[in-house]
Amino acid sequence: MDRATLIHVELSDAERQMLIAALLRWGGPAAPTESPSTAMGFHGLPTFGQEFA
């Protein structure tokens, strides 16, 4: 599979909220990017940051 291929995963609202909370609390070296924020159902990184940062 090509790394650029997007895979759609259905997440419930509760699962999406848990994933977002975990990523925000992780505190690791990673920073949110456009692709994961879009995969989580946001319209890109700016809307992810507005709602959860």
C-alpha positions as CSV (number, residue, x, y, z in Angstrom):
1,M,0.0,0.0,0.0
2,D,1.2,3.5,-0.9
3,R,1.9,5.7,2.1
4,A,-0.2,8.4,0.5
5,T,-3.3,6.1,0.4
6,L,-5.9,7.3,2.9
7,I,-7.8,4.7,4.9
8,H,-11.2,5.6,6.3
9,V,-11.9,4.2,9.8
10,E,-15.3,4.7,11.3
11,L,-15.1,6.0,14.8
12,S,-17.9,6.7,17.2
13,D,-18.0,10.2,18.8
14,A,-16.8,8.6,22.0
15,E,-13.9,6.9,20.3
16,R,-13.0,10.1,18.4
17,Q,-13.1,12.2,21.7
18,M,-10.8,9.6,23.4
19,L,-8.3,9.7,20.6
20,I,-8.2,13.5,20.6
21,A,-7.8,13.6,24.3
22,A,-5.0,11.0,24.3
23,L,-3.1,12.8,21.5
24,L,-3.4,16.2,23.3
25,R,-2.3,14.7,26.7
26,W,0.5,12.6,25.3
27,G,3.1,15.4,25.3
28,G,5.4,13.4,23.1
29,P,7.6,14.9,20.4
30,A,4.9,14.7,17.8
31,A,2.7,17.7,16.9
32,P,-0.7,17.4,15.2
33,T,-0.6,17.6,11.4
34,E,-3.2,18.1,8.7
35,S,-3.6,14.4,7.8
36,P,-4.5,13.1,11.3
37,S,-6.8,16.0,12.0
38,T,-8.7,15.4,8.7
39,A,-8.8,11.7,9.5
40,M,-10.5,12.5,12.8
41,G,-13.2,14.3,11.0
42,F,-12.1,17.9,11.2
43,H,-11.7,20.3,8.3
44,G,-8.0,20.5,8.8
45,L,-5.6,21.4,11.5
46,P,-7.1,24.9,12.2
47,T,-10.5,23.5,13.2
48,F,-8.8,20.8,15.4
49,G,-6.9,23.5,17.2
50,Q,-9.9,25.8,17.7
51,E,-12.0,23.1,19.2
52,F,-9.5,21.1,21.3
53,A,-6.3,23.0,21.8
